[in-house]
Amino acid sequence: MKKYTYLFLLLLGATFATLLSSCQGEDRRLEYKDTKGVNDWIYGEMKDVYLWYDEIPAESKLNFYANPDTFFYTLLSSKEKKNGNYYSWIEQKEVTTKSIDDSSSYGFEFMSYTDEKNSSVYVRVLYVLPGSPASTAGLKRGDWIIAFDGNKITSTNYTQLLTGSGVKLTLATYTGNSTNPFAEKGTLTLGAAKAVNNDPILVNKVLTSTSGSKIGYLMYTHFATGPNDNANDYTYQNELRQLFASFKSQNVTEFVLDLRYNPGGYISNSQLLSTMLAPSSALGKTFCVIKYNDKMSPSQNIYSFDSDSIKGGANLNLSRLYVLVSKYTASSSELLINGLKPFMNVTLIGTTTEGKNLGSVSIQHEESNWMIQPIIGKLYNSKNESDYGSGFTPDYELDEFSDYSTYKELGDENEMMLSKALALINGASLTKSIRTKSISTVLNAKQSSLDRKKTNGAWLAPIKK
């Protein structure tokens, strides 16, 4: 039995032809041999580590000469399929295993909306990364984009707003008019896409409650270890430690953690952040458990609230935590919520989260550069609870995507979601459903740039074979 270490959480159409040469007479026997070799490797790894290995079809029913990126999906269980997609995946490239890839980006995230009456598509900016082409051009959170390069936005071309050689955006103001909901207000030109430092610490502040207590706020966008996002890059973890040391020095006793755009990533980051948020009485106790299939040894790994991991950071010894969530809150974000719940009062504000209670690992075939990322375990907290497969339901329902007119900057005390958390901290009594809707319901939130950032479960550290 193979033993895998340094795990971190994450998350075939062609058949063998009877002729071994192409119509031009090219001998393809070596190509087929190489393909079968890769598929043999995939099959062997999946039979060892895949959570549902016992549901993999018999070898006699599989086509080992199919393309590896097709062969892999014939092995997967329907139990991991959600919204038409599998959490496990495969790709062929040099190993980067980055949870978020911003090697070429305009540097802003957005939500697209469709007009119910005429099927027009509009885009709303959710946030802009510092130092990006979007930031340099002056694009702001809440800006509406109704066209680019003179073309209307559609459900198929909106992805061109992610990257390119430059783009001219047509901006507009939302009017609430059911016939023509937008009034054009000018254009903005973004320079060529480039590599962007996607630091997960997007916004952090210390606010003051009405009673004078200090409230920490952190918008944390993904659980990456550093810019290179691998097991040996701790840049972002060290920044997080320094930030919490600062929170501690400013006597922060309340906290609002903003995970509304966080799709997950590495368990080590979720573990570290949870350790610095948890009550001190939880230190040394179980944060989470990942349980593997019955062939793996050991059969599970236990992750604790590890005080040694803080390394110059600080434990805030909180008794309660407010978390801002949405349908894009997933994987290691949900792991943090589930892991902290047995030890403190965790209040969720927003909409139902994604529901990913599974862990995955990267396994690299060095000879071919194929990498598989299979689901290998299910995640539990110290109470053996893992009942969030359909997502966490918020304690206070609030949907920012259905508000078209009042976006404030993230961290602004009057920002829709943060303001509700602050109101609760200040003792206000709120109804459970505090969903805000603009005066017009003509627009429906559809696709988002955040969709590309979804991980396939909480990540464990890569394995090279």
DRENTOR-389478 format. One record per residue (C-alpha): residue number from 1; x, y, z. Coordinates in steps of 0.2 Angstrom, whole numbers, always signed. Layout:
<donus>
num  east  north  up
NUM  X  Y  Z
...
</donus>
This chain:
<donus>
num  east  north  up
1  +0  +0  +0
2  +7  +17  -5
3  +8  +30  +9
4  +6  +48  +4
5  +12  +62  +14
6  +12  +81  +13
7  -6  +81  +8
8  -15  +97  +6
9  -34  +101  +3
10  -41  +107  -13
11  -52  +101  -20
12  -60  +47  -118
13  -67  +49  -135
14  -54  +41  -147
15  -53  +22  -148
16  -38  +11  -153
17  -39  +10  -172
18  -37  -6  -180
19  -24  +2  -192
20  -8  +7  -183
21  -3  +20  -196
22  -12  +36  -202
23  -18  +39  -219
24  -1  +46  -224
25  +7  +30  -218
26  +14  +37  -202
27  +18  +23  -189
28  +8  +28  -173
29  +12  +12  -163
30  +24  +22  -151
31  +11  +35  -148
32  -2  +22  -143
33  +10  +14  -132
34  +14  +30  -123
35  -5  +34  -121
36  -8  +17  -114
37  +7  +19  -102
38  -1  +36  -95
39  -18  +28  -94
40  -11  +13  -85
41  -3  +25  -72
42  -19  +35  -70
43  -29  +19  -67
44  -16  +12  -54
45  -16  +29  -45
46  -35  +30  -45
47  -38  +12  -39
48  -26  +16  -24
49  -31  +34  -18
50  -48  +38  -26
51  -62  +40  -12
52  -74  +29  -23
53  -61  +17  -30
54  -73  +3  -29
55  -85  +12  -42
56  -71  +12  -55
57  -77  +1  -70
58  -68  -15  -73
59  -52  -14  -84
60  -61  -24  -97
61  -74  -10  -99
62  -61  +4  -101
63  -52  +10  -117
64  -34  +12  -112
65  -30  +19  -129
66  -41  +34  -127
67  -34  +51  -124
68  -29  +53  -105
69  -40  +68  -103
70  -55  +58  -108
71  -50  +41  -100
72  -49  +49  -83
73  -67  +55  -83
74  -73  +37  -87
75  -66  +32  -70
76  -76  +45  -59
77  -91  +42  -48
78  -107  +51  -50
79  -106  +55  -31
80  -94  +69  -34
81  -103  +77  -48
82  -111  +93  -45
83  -120  +105  -56
84  -115  +95  -71
85  -96  +95  -66
86  -84  +83  -58
87  -73  +90  -44
88  -59  +78  -49
89  -49  +84  -64
90  -34  +81  -75
91  -22  +92  -85
92  -5  +91  -94
93  +7  +104  -91
94  +23  +108  -80
95  +19  +107  -62
96  +12  +124  -54
97  -3  +117  -45
98  -8  +135  -42
99  -25  +137  -34
100  -28  +154  -43
101  -19  +157  -59
102  -16  +176  -63
103  -2  +174  -75
104  -11  +186  -88
105  -25  +196  -81
106  -34  +213  -82
107  -35  +211  -63
108  -54  +213  -59
109  -68  +201  -55
110  -86  +203  -60
111  -103  +197  -60
112  -113  +196  -76
113  -132  +200  -77
114  -145  +196  -90
115  -160  +208  -94
116  -176  +198  -92
117  -184  +207  -106
118  -171  +208  -120
119  -157  +196  -115
120  -144  +210  -115
121  -129  +206  -104
122  -121  +218  -92
123  -106  +216  -80
124  -104  +223  -63
125  -86  +224  -55
126  -84  +215  -38
127  -66  +220  -34
128  -50  +226  -42
129  -33  +220  -38
130  -20  +233  -34
131  -7  +236  -47
132  -17  +228  -61
133  -21  +236  -78
134  -39  +238  -71
135  -33  +247  -56
136  -21  +258  -66
137  -35  +263  -77
138  -46  +268  -63
139  -59  +254  -63
140  -69  +253  -47
141  -79  +240  -37
142  -97  +243  -42
143  -94  +250  -59
144  -106  +244  -73
145  -99  +239  -90
146  -112  +238  -104
147  -100  +235  -119
148  -82  +233  -123
149  -72  +238  -139
150  -89  +244  -146
151  -97  +227  -144
152  -112  +222  -134
153  -108  +209  -120
154  -115  +192  -123
155  -115  +176  -113
156  -101  +169  -124
157  -89  +184  -126
158  -89  +190  -108
159  -73  +180  -104
160  -64  +192  -115
161  -65  +204  -101
162  -52  +193  -91
163  -37  +195  -102
164  -30  +201  -119
165  -20  +215  -127
166  -30  +229  -120
167  -49  +233  -120
168  -60  +249  -120
169  -74  +248  -108
170  -91  +257  -110
171  -97  +261  -92
172  -114  +266  -87
173  -125  +271  -72
174  -139  +260  -66
175  -156  +270  -68
176  -168  +257  -62
177  -179  +260  -77
178  -187  +244  -83
179  -186  +249  -101
180  -168  +255  -102
181  -160  +251  -85
182  -143  +260  -89
183  -137  +277  -94
184  -120  +277  -103
185  -107  +288  -93
186  -91  +286  -103
187  -77  +274  -107
188  -61  +268  -99
189  -47  +259  -108
190  -37  +245  -99
191  -19  +241  -104
192  -13  +224  -109
193  -16  +210  -97
194  -1  +205  -87
195  +5  +194  -72
196  -4  +201  -57
197  +0  +198  -39
198  -16  +190  -32
199  -13  +193  -14
200  -28  +185  -4
201  -27  +199  +9
202  -37  +211  -2
203  -43  +222  +12
204  -40  +223  +31
205  -46  +236  +44
206  -48  +239  +62
207  -65  +247  +66
208  -73  +253  +82
209  -89  +247  +89
210  -102  +258  +98
211  -95  +252  +115
212  -77  +256  +110
213  -71  +238  +107
214  -60  +235  +92
215  -67  +225  +77
216  -55  +216  +64
217  -61  +215  +46
218  -52  +204  +33
219  -57  +202  +15
220  -48  +185  +11
221  -50  +180  -7
222  -42  +163  -8
223  -32  +150  +2
224  -15  +152  -7
225  +2  +149  +2
226  +11  +162  -9
227  +13  +169  -26
228  +20  +153  -32
229  +7  +144  -23
230  +16  +128  -19
231  +22  +118  -3
232  +38  +128  -1
233  +31  +146  -4
234  +25  +154  +12
235  +24  +172  +7
236  +5  +174  +10
237  +5  +164  +26
238  +19  +175  +33
239  +9  +190  +28
240  -6  +183  +37
241  +4  +180  +53
242  +10  +198  +53
243  -7  +205  +50
244  -14  +195  +65
245  +0  +201  +76
246  -5  +219  +71
247  -24  +214  +75
248  -18  +208  +92
249  -8  +224  +96
250  -23  +234  +92
251  -33  +224  +105
252  -45  +217  +92
253  -59  +207  +101
254  -72  +205  +88
255  -70  +199  +70
256  -78  +200  +53
257  -71  +188  +41
258  -76  +191  +23
259  -76  +175  +12
260  -89  +179  +0
261  -78  +177  -15
262  -66  +164  -8
263  -67  +147  -18
264  -55  +138  -6
265  -37  +131  -8
266  -25  +124  +4
267  -30  +116  +20
268  -13  +123  +28
269  -19  +140  +25
270  -37  +137  +32
271  -29  +128  +47
272  -17  +143  +50
273  -31  +156  +49
274  -43  +146  +60
275  -29  +144  +73
276  -27  +163  +74
277  -46  +166  +75
278  -50  +152  +88
279  -52  +154  +106
280  -36  +149  +115
281  -45  +135  +124
282  -46  +126  +106
283  -27  +126  +103
284  -20  +109  +102
285  -38  +102  +98
286  -44  +94  +82
287  -48  +107  +68
288  -52  +94  +55
289  -51  +76  +50
290  -49  +70  +32
291  -55  +52  +30
292  -48  +42  +16
293  -54  +26  +7
294  -52  +9  +16
295  -36  +5  +6
296  -26  +20  +12
297  -14  +19  +26
298  -16  +29  +38
299  -35  +29  +35
300  -36  +47  +40
301  -26  +62  +44
302  -30  +74  +59
303  -26  +93  +58
304  -26  +102  +74
305  -27  +120  +79
306  -8  +121  +79
307  -1  +135  +90
308  +17  +131  +83
309  +11  +136  +66
310  +7  +154  +71
311  +26  +158  +71
312  +26  +176  +75
313  +8  +179  +72
314  -5  +179  +86
315  -21  +170  +92
316  -35  +182  +95
317  -44  +171  +107
318  -61  +176  +100
319  -77  +169  +107
320  -87  +173  +92
321  -85  +176  +73
322  -95  +184  +59
323  -92  +177  +42
324  -98  +185  +26
325  -103  +171  +13
326  -110  +168  -4
327  -112  +154  -17
328  -94  +157  -21
329  -89  +152  -3
330  -82  +135  -5
331  -70  +121  +0
332  -57  +127  +13
333  -68  +142  +17
334  -82  +130  +22
335  -69  +119  +31
336  -64  +134  +42
337  -82  +137  +46
338  -85  +119  +50
339  -69  +117  +60
340  -73  +132  +71
341  -91  +129  +74
342  -88  +116  +89
343  -77  +129  +98
344  -86  +146  +95
345  -101  +155  +89
346  -100  +157  +70
347  -113  +168  +63
348  -115  +167  +44
349  -122  +182  +34
350  -125  +181  +15
351  -132  +167  +4
352  -130  +148  +5
353  -112  +142  +2
354  -106  +130  -12
355  -105  +114  -2
356  -88  +106  -4
357  -84  +94  +10
358  -71  +84  +1
359  -52  +84  -1
360  -41  +81  -16
361  -23  +80  -20
362  -11  +83  -35
363  -2  +68  -42
364  +11  +71  -56
365  +17  +59  -69
366  +34  +67  -72
367  +38  +57  -88
368  +23  +64  -97
369  +19  +80  -87
370  +1  +73  -84
371  -6  +78  -68
372  -22  +71  -60
373  -32  +79  -45
374  -43  +66  -38
375  -55  +67  -23
376  -47  +56  -10
377  -56  +60  +6
378  -71  +68  +15
379  -69  +81  +28
380  -75  +81  +46
381  -74  +93  +61
382  -70  +87  +79
383  -88  +82  +82
384  -87  +71  +67
385  -98  +82  +57
386  -98  +84  +38
387  -116  +88  +34
388  -113  +103  +23
389  -113  +94  +6
390  -127  +106  +1
391  -119  +121  +8
392  -120  +131  +24
393  -137  +140  +26
394  -134  +158  +32
395  -140  +164  +49
396  -145  +180  +41
397  -149  +180  +22
398  -142  +194  +12
399  -139  +194  -7
400  -127  +208  -13
401  -129  +201  -31
402  -148  +206  -31
403  -143  +224  -26
404  -139  +235  -42
405  -136  +252  -35
406  -128  +253  -18
407  -111  +244  -19
408  -98  +252  -7
409  -80  +249  -6
410  -75  +233  +3
411  -71  +237  +21
412  -83  +253  +21
413  -93  +252  +37
414  -109  +256  +26
415  -105  +242  +13
416  -121  +231  +13
417  -114  +215  +20
418  -101  +222  +32
419  -114  +234  +39
420  -125  +220  +45
421  -111  +211  +54
422  -107  +228  +63
423  -125  +230  +67
424  -125  +213  +76
425  -109  +217  +85
426  -117  +233  +91
427  -132  +224  +98
428  -145  +227  +84
429  -159  +215  +82
430  -161  +210  +64
431  -173  +198  +56
432  -166  +182  +49
433  -170  +187  +31
434  -163  +204  +27
435  -161  +202  +8
436  -160  +218  -1
437  -167  +220  -18
438  -166  +236  -29
439  -182  +244  -35
440  -181  +235  -52
441  -180  +216  -54
442  -177  +216  -72
443  -159  +209  -70
444  -154  +192  -66
445  -136  +187  -59
446  -129  +174  -71
447  -111  +170  -74
448  -96  +177  -65
449  -77  +178  -67
450  -76  +169  -51
451  -83  +153  -59
452  -65  +150  -66
453  -58  +150  -48
454  -68  +136  -41
455  -57  +123  -34
456  -61  +104  -33
457  -62  +103  -14
458  -49  +107  -1
459  -32  +104  -7
460  -18  +93  +0
461  +1  +95  -5
462  +6  +88  -23
463  +14  +71  -26
464  +27  +68  -40
465  +28  +50  -46
</donus>
